[in-house]
Amino acid sequence: MEQSKNNHFVAHVFRHEYGKIISYLVHKFAPSYLEKIEDAVQESLIKAMQVWGYKGPPKNPTAWLLRVANNQLIDSLRRDKKIIFDENDRSLEKEKTMPDEIELDYTINDSQLKMIFACCHPSLSKEYQIILSLKLIGGFGNKEIARAMLKKEEAVAKSFTRAKKD
């Protein structure tokens, strides 16, 4: 029973913080890594469900998810060798020593504002703008977006993939 309660808590936190975490990481690493960022954030959710189920949630769940996603992304980029960190470069050390208290709650920071503008770029169709905004900023799933737009879930998924490429 406790595991179910924890999973609901993780889902609730993840739903409300997903857009903030995505925005922060896109701002930090670049929009060209959006797919890898999404994967890293999803991995942070999986890890949260595993760890929080036994240890309980941390004091600042958003910071925990952000740290895990950030580390996952760095590891992924290193594996792919798409980004090379100079050994003398201190930026990697900064990544590993992110502050425990990250103020993402209840504010729209610069990275979120940039993400909103990116999702609503005039070169994108209105449909793509809506799908990108709801998915990346709002944290809605394909099923929920499809229901709201009166479309099939598969169509929304394809539109999301196309919109990210545009």
C-alpha positions as CSV (number, residue, x, y, z in Angstrom):
1,M,0.0,0.0,0.0
2,E,2.8,2.4,0.9
3,Q,4.5,1.7,-2.5
4,S,1.3,2.7,-4.3
5,K,1.1,5.9,-2.3
6,N,4.7,6.7,-3.1
7,N,4.1,6.1,-6.8
8,H,1.2,8.5,-6.8
9,F,3.4,11.1,-5.1
10,V,6.2,10.6,-7.6
11,A,3.7,10.9,-10.5
12,H,2.3,14.1,-9.0
13,V,5.7,15.7,-8.5
14,F,6.9,14.6,-11.9
15,R,3.8,15.9,-13.6
16,H,4.2,19.4,-12.0
17,E,7.9,19.7,-12.3
18,Y,8.5,18.0,-15.7
19,G,8.3,21.2,-17.7
20,K,10.6,23.1,-15.4
21,I,13.2,20.4,-15.5
22,I,13.1,20.0,-19.3
23,S,13.3,23.8,-19.7
24,Y,16.2,24.1,-17.3
25,L,18.2,21.3,-19.0
26,V,17.4,22.6,-22.6
27,H,18.6,26.1,-21.5
28,K,21.7,24.6,-20.0
29,F,22.7,22.1,-22.7
30,A,21.0,23.3,-25.9
31,P,17.8,22.5,-27.7
32,S,19.6,20.1,-30.0
33,Y,19.8,17.7,-27.1
34,L,16.0,17.7,-26.5
35,E,15.5,14.0,-27.1
36,K,18.4,13.0,-24.8
37,I,17.1,15.5,-22.2
38,E,13.6,13.9,-22.4
39,D,15.2,10.5,-22.0
40,A,17.2,11.6,-19.0
41,V,14.2,13.2,-17.3
42,Q,12.2,9.9,-17.9
43,E,15.1,8.0,-16.3
44,S,15.0,10.2,-13.3
45,L,11.3,9.3,-12.8
46,I,12.1,5.6,-13.0
47,K,14.9,6.0,-10.5
48,A,12.7,8.1,-8.2
49,M,10.1,5.4,-8.2
50,Q,12.7,2.8,-7.3
51,V,14.6,4.8,-4.6
52,W,11.7,6.8,-3.1
53,G,9.7,3.6,-2.7
54,Y,12.2,2.4,-0.1
55,K,13.7,5.5,1.3
56,G,10.8,7.9,0.9
57,P,10.9,11.2,-1.0
58,P,13.7,13.7,-0.3
59,K,13.1,17.1,1.2
60,N,13.3,18.7,-2.2
61,P,12.0,16.3,-4.8
62,T,12.5,18.7,-7.7
63,A,16.1,19.2,-7.0
64,W,16.6,15.5,-6.7
65,L,14.9,14.8,-10.0
66,L,16.9,17.6,-11.6
67,R,20.2,16.3,-10.3
68,V,19.5,12.8,-11.4
69,A,18.4,13.9,-14.9
70,N,21.4,16.2,-15.2
71,N,23.8,13.4,-14.2
72,Q,22.1,11.0,-16.5
73,L,22.3,13.4,-19.4
74,I,26.0,14.1,-18.8
75,D,26.7,10.3,-18.7
76,S,24.7,9.8,-22.0
77,L,26.6,12.6,-23.7
78,R,29.9,11.3,-22.6
79,R,29.0,7.8,-23.9
80,D,28.0,9.2,-27.3
81,K,31.0,11.5,-27.3
82,K,28.8,14.2,-28.6
83,I,30.2,16.6,-26.1
84,I,33.8,16.5,-25.0
85,F,34.7,18.0,-21.6
86,D,38.3,19.2,-21.3
87,E,39.9,17.8,-18.2
88,N,40.8,21.3,-17.1
89,D,37.2,22.4,-17.6
90,R,35.6,23.2,-14.3
91,S,32.1,23.2,-15.8
92,L,31.8,19.5,-15.3
93,E,32.6,19.8,-11.6
94,K,29.9,22.5,-11.3
95,E,27.5,20.0,-12.9
96,K,28.3,17.4,-10.2
97,T,28.0,20.0,-7.4
98,M,24.6,21.4,-8.1
99,P,23.0,23.1,-5.1
100,D,20.6,21.0,-3.0
101,E,18.0,23.7,-2.9
102,I,17.1,24.7,-6.5
103,E,14.3,27.3,-6.5
104,L,12.1,26.0,-9.4
105,D,8.8,26.2,-7.5
106,Y,6.2,28.7,-8.4
107,T,8.3,30.8,-10.6
108,I,8.7,31.1,-14.3
109,N,12.4,31.4,-14.8
110,D,14.3,32.5,-17.9
111,S,14.7,28.9,-19.2
112,Q,11.0,28.3,-18.9
113,L,10.2,31.5,-20.7
114,K,12.7,30.6,-23.5
115,M,11.1,27.2,-23.8
116,I,7.6,28.8,-24.1
117,F,8.9,31.0,-27.0
118,A,10.6,28.0,-28.6
119,C,7.5,25.9,-28.5
120,C,5.4,28.8,-29.9
121,H,7.8,29.8,-32.7
122,P,5.8,31.3,-35.6
123,S,7.5,28.9,-38.1
124,L,5.6,26.0,-36.4
125,S,2.0,25.3,-37.2
126,K,-0.5,26.1,-34.5
127,E,-1.1,22.4,-33.9
128,Y,2.6,21.7,-33.4
129,Q,2.8,24.7,-31.0
130,I,0.0,23.4,-28.9
131,I,1.4,19.8,-28.8
132,L,4.9,21.0,-27.9
133,S,3.7,23.4,-25.2
134,L,1.4,20.9,-23.6
135,K,3.9,18.1,-23.7
136,L,7.2,19.9,-22.8
137,I,6.0,22.7,-20.6
138,G,2.7,21.2,-19.2
139,G,4.0,17.7,-18.8
140,F,0.8,16.2,-20.4
141,G,1.0,12.7,-22.0
142,N,0.1,11.8,-25.5
143,K,-3.2,10.3,-24.4
144,E,-4.3,13.5,-22.6
145,I,-3.3,15.7,-25.5
146,A,-5.1,13.4,-28.0
147,R,-8.3,13.5,-25.9
148,A,-8.2,17.3,-25.7
149,M,-7.5,17.7,-29.4
150,L,-9.9,15.0,-30.5
151,K,-7.1,13.1,-32.2
152,K,-5.7,9.6,-32.0
153,E,-2.9,9.1,-29.6
154,E,-0.6,7.8,-32.4
155,A,-1.3,11.0,-34.4
156,V,-0.2,13.1,-31.5
157,A,2.9,11.1,-31.0
158,K,3.8,11.5,-34.6
159,S,3.1,15.2,-34.6
160,F,5.2,15.6,-31.5
161,T,8.1,13.9,-33.2
162,R,7.7,16.0,-36.3
163,A,7.4,19.2,-34.3
164,K,10.7,18.5,-32.5
165,K,12.4,18.2,-35.9
166,D,11.0,21.5,-37.2
